[in-house]
Amino acid sequence: MTNIDKDKLKNLALAAQRAYSRGIQTGSGGNLSARLGENLMLVKSSGGSFADCDATGNGFVLTDLDGEVQEGLPGTPTREVFLHGLMYKLRPDVHGIVHSHSPWAITWSFTKEELPMITQHLKLKFKSPIPVIDIDSPMVRPEDEGPITELFKATPKLPAFILVGHGVVALGKDALEAEHNAELIEETAQIAVLHALMTR
């Protein structure tokens, strides 16, 4: 674990455990990461569960922002390694990312409409609706970069977005803040779906 910030690793593991315990990511899906310096990141390894991640490094791989595995923590990075690297390149202020297959957010995503600021909590924390991007793939690929880049050009400080049928991509100053943002989106999506059913 040479040159790996143990505090960031601990924070990343805590974010993974919290997301799993809160039910915004179950099974072996989803992924999260933390930026290390300018060109490195710790990302969840492929095939593992958030529940398997811990502060000793289990469940994580060290890569550069292009997804190339570095010395320190062996393994295969998540298939979403391109997404994580892209977000860090677009947002130098972001140091943590959580991508969760949150069920209420995915349910809302099929409307293909932005998640509205339906609660006072969301208005207070984010101050903007959460966009929904339709990428017809189980992972974000290099050819999908365009709409994401354009989104952040238009809204540089956006805290998150939702992928249709796929889930939340939440950003933060660290992984734990990103996880809290993912929870807030899931809570808001649940309220939005239930509100839509009540007012039909």
Buried (B, 14 or more C-beta within 10 A) or exposed (E): EEEBBEEBBBBBBBBBBBBBEBEBBBEEBBBBBBBBEEBBBBBBBBEBBBBBBBBEBEBBBBBBBEBEBBEBBEBEBBBBBBBBBBBBBBBEEBBBBBBBBBBBBBBBBEEEEBBBBBBEEBEEBBEBBBBBBEBEEEBBEEEBBEEBEEBBEEEEEBBBBBBBBBBBBBBBEBBBBBBBBBBBBBBBBBBBBEEBEEEE
